[in-house]
């Protein structure tokens, strides 16, 4: 998946007022997305819309 797709997703979260942080561990080949929400349901909705999840690249 092109990097710009994931970056655009993060930009949309930021534009809607979400506090977000990301990190990538090159040696492990994976990363982490941190964000702040008001509920577990909101968090699951955000994760469900992530391009890597929506396109089956990773599971949640």
N, C-alpha and C positions, 0 to 999 in steps of 0.2 A: 504494500500500500504506500503510495507516495506520502512523503513527510508533510507536504502542504495540506493534505486532507486532514491530518491530525491537528496541525497547527490552526487550521480554519475552525475546527471544532472547539479548540481551546479558546480561540478569539471570541467565538459566539458566547461561550460561558462567561468570559470576562465582560463582554458587552452587556450581558443581562444581569450584571452585578454579583456574580459568583466570585468568591475568593478562591483562586486556583494556584497550584504549584505542580510542576512536573519534574521528573528526574529520569535519566536513562543510565543504566549501568552497562557500559560497553563490554566489560569482561564477562558479564552474565547474559548479555543479549536481551535484557528486558528492562522494564522501567516501572514507574509508579506515578499515579495521579492522585493528588490530594485536593480536596475541595471541602467547603463548609456548607452545610445544609441545615434545615430546621427539623428534618425527620429522616428516618430510615427509608420511607417511601420515596421521598425526594431524591435521596442518594441513589436508590435503585433505578429511578427514572433517568437520572443523569448518566449512570453507567450503561444502561440499556441503549442509550443513544450514541455511545462512543463508536466511532467508525470501526475499530478493531473488533468490538463485540458484535455490532450489527452485521458485519461481513464475515463472521465466523473465524477470524484469525486467532482469537483467544476466547476463553470461556470465563464466565463469572459465576 
